[in-house]
Every structure is written in C-alpha cells, then in structure tokens.
Amino acid sequence: MYLTKLTNIRHIGFVSTRLQGTDGVSLETDKWRQVLEKMGYECFFFSGLSDWAPEKSMVVDEAFFGHPIIEDIQERCFGTTVRGEGLTGEIQAIRFRLKRAIYEFVETFNIDLLIVENALTIPMNIPLGLALTEYIAETGIPTIAHHHDFAWERQRFSVNCVEDYLAMSFPPRLHTINHVVINSESRQRLSYRCGLSSIIIPNVLDFDTQPPEMDDYAATMRKDLGIAEDELLLLQPTRMVARKGIEHAIELANRLRDRGKKAKLLISHQDRDEGSQYYERTMDYAKILGVEVIVRPDLIGAERGSTEGLDGAPGQKKYSLWDCYLNADFVTYPSTYEGFGNAFLEAIWFRKPILVNRYSIFQRDIEPLDFDVVIMENYVTAETIDSVEAILSGSGALSVMTSKNYELGKKFFSFNLLEQRIHQVMMNFGQL
C-alpha cells in the first residue's frame, strides 16, 4: 500500500515508549524532529508517556515500559526460561490492542514513514515490539528503526523465556525497515548476530547554536542547592544506574577534599529505570566517604519552572539540566558502558572540562578524534586527580581546551551531520 508513496513522504510518525523528560532517547528523538522539520517534513508522535505537542501526539498508556502491567510482564519474562500459557495470552492481548492503536495513529495523522525509537531494540516493552513488527509486516510502511541499545548489551536480558519474541522483534528482519545505529560496535554486532546492515548516525548537538549563558535565573541555583562560594560543583549529568559508575565521581570528590578542595556532587537525572538498589548503594558509599551527593528532583527538572507552594501559589524555583551545566565547575562521566554519550556532547557544547572513563564506544568512535579530556581507565588514580586539579586551578589552558573540544564537536557531531545521514537513509526509500 505504501509503494506509490515512497517519493512523496511528508508525514513522519515517531514511535517510542516514552517521549518525556531528559532521558537520552527522548533528547535524541527531539533532535531528529528538529532536523526533519527543517528539511520540510511534519512530525507526529506515538508513545506511552509524553509531554510533547498534544495536537500531534497519540498517548497509549500500555506503550510505556513503566506501566504496571508491562512491568509485571517484564518480571515474568526475564530470569526464567519457561513461559506459561497465561503469560503468552497476556502478551498477545496487549500486542493486539497496541497494534490497533498504531493503525489508528497512522490513519489519523496520514503517516507516510515511521521512525521507531528504541522500541524495536531493547525489550523493555515486548508487546509494543511485537505490535510494531506485525504492523510493519502487514502494511509495508517504510520504517527507520533507530537503535540506541540492544538486548545483548544488558546482562539482565540474557536469561529469558521469550527468545522467540526477541528473535522476531528486537530487532525485526523486514525488507521495509532501514536500521540506524549510534556507534560502530553496534553496527558490527547487528550484522554478526542478525545479518542486518545498518547506517551509523551518532548522537549529535546543535553546535551551530551557542549554549545559553549564565543569567539571573541560573545564578541562584548554587545557593538554592546549598553550595557555598568556596565549594566546587561536580556535575554527573546522568541517571543513577550501575553502568554510570557514579561511585568513581564520589571518589573523585573525596580525593579532591584530601587535597584541600571542597566539592559536592550533583546528580541531574532522577529516573531510576533499573530499580533503587544502585541508588541506595551509591548514597551509602557517599556517606562512608563523607561526600555530599545532591539529588533534588523537587528543584531540578526537564525545564525551568517552580514548585507548588501553599494554596497553589508558586513555591521555589525549579532549574533545568542546562542550568546544571551553567553552574558546574567540572563534569564527571565515568560510565562503564554507553551506547554513545549524550552527556559528553553536552559538556563539550557548554565548554566544560570533563572526566571520561574509557568505555568501549568512547575508545572506538570518540577518542580517535582527539578531544582534550581527563581520561580514567576503570578507576581513579593519583594521576587522574592531578589532571583534574590542574584544570580546576584556573589556568588559561582551560579555555584553550574547551574551545578546541567545541570545534571538534561542531565538526563531527553537529546537526549538519545528522541532516546528511538522514538524507542518506531517505534515499534508500526513494525519497529525493
């Protein structure tokens, strides 16, 4: 039904489990939206949770991986190797409802092409993946499957009773799907494991636009968070999950204190998609080392605003992720694994110095480009502290370092690159 439309794509439908907040997938999806709209396409959105334009969105609760029914299914699918008939029935019932909703979404907004953001990649919502696969197979709609992180990259998915579903939909093998990955390792493994070719489109930022500058609003953030003028603010711009290696950032703060520098660590993202155990362990570790870790979802959100005071009156100011960067003295990014690294690009964009663990994707796709950052190799050493201390000493080298990094980011990870790569994918559909 779509073969006659391939050279006339106008309406693009994004599909994701969540389009809300500052998680990596939502942020990257919004960048694609901006570039596609600049290219002349109109974009619409299907998800289970959303704070995006309601007039262009369809929200179906069971598409969200955090929906209680979906979470219950997840618990029963992983950690065991036998699936009962009842669980199969539940998955298929939700799959059917979601597929009908996708049909309605496409028909309502006259969608010509789907861009599926990670929902055909990591099995956080198995019924949604199955529904999408069947819909694409039944209609032949041109589809871009944008893969951020695969099931084989997460140990918690290795033991399961849904191998048939994973083989079918994570990712699916359909001729109308063009696969996009965010790093060279994923491209290699997708080919080896699934026999599928793909195009690499790394995460990007709009380096042609300057980041916001410190203003009166952001200037009060440090005081509101209890950070004294003589204290350093280390920013960990990630969620609190184990692969982020936050304990290394805590150790950094502790060892800077041993050298006479007082530092506090701010965690910007409050989502705990992988449970609370790591959060509790991290906070306990910080107490043992005497490091103050600031986790304030009441004062830090996706956008500026205010908390609700008495009788509905405005309460305290609420700050954004960008305000966190503006106030940070140093960015910590000691991840053990990342699909790419949004936080790395954000730090470069804001011209902030950054500590990076040499996770595999950084080694293969970023480090060869010669960014000037503090490197650690799985643990903090005396040399690591020396490098951080030298940067924080206020020498003129900091400006040279951050300016160089900004220019490299503009060259290799800009919106211009994203537009070129999207055009390349569109050419595969005959969209000229």
Secondary structure, 3 states (H helix, E strand, C coil): CCHHHCCCCCEEEEECCCECCCCHHHHHHHHHHHHHHHCCCEEEEEECCECCCHHHEEECHHHCCCCHHHHHHHHHHECCCCCCHHHHHHHHHHHHHHHHHHHHHHHHHCCCEEEEECCCCCCCCHHHHHHHHHHHHHHCCCEEEEECCCHHHCHHHCCECCHHHHHHHCCCCCCCEEEEECCHHHHHHHHHHHCCCCEECCCCCCCCCCCCCCCCCHHHHHHHCCCCCCCEEEEECCCCCHHHCHHHHHHHHHHHHHCCCCEEEEECCCCCCCCCHHHHHHHHHHHHHCCCEECCCCCECCCCEEEECHHHCEEEEEECHHHHHHHCCEEEECCCCCCCCHHHHHHHHCCCCEEEECCHHHHHHHHHHCCCCEEECCCCCHHHHHHHHHHHCCCCHHHHHHHHHHHHHHHHCCHHHHHHHHHHHHHHCCCC
